[in-house]
Amino acid sequence: MAALVSLGEGDKADFTFLRDLLHLTDGNLSAHLRVLEDAGYVVVKKTFVGRQPKTWIWVTREGRDAFAAHVDALEAILGQARAPA
């Protein structure tokens, strides 16, 4: 999600780019994307460029909001951990 959210709103990443960036196998990335897609956080669109299959992934508004809430929660936990006792 962090890699996808770092893209501009409306921008897409292709499957190969994400796989290589994250050092995942095709199957592992597919499994993660399926969970995110089922949650409504990403859209996965399969197309063809010429005769080659191409898979595009982008974050939904719901996904961006959920990721922002997750980051906020992590920051709150870190803030508590850094607070003097």
Secondary structure, DSSP 8 states (H G I E B T S, - for coil): -HHHHTS-TT--EEHHHHHHHHT--HHHHHHHHHHHHHTTSEEEEEEEETTEEEEEEEE-HHHHHHHHHHHHHHHHHHHHHHS--
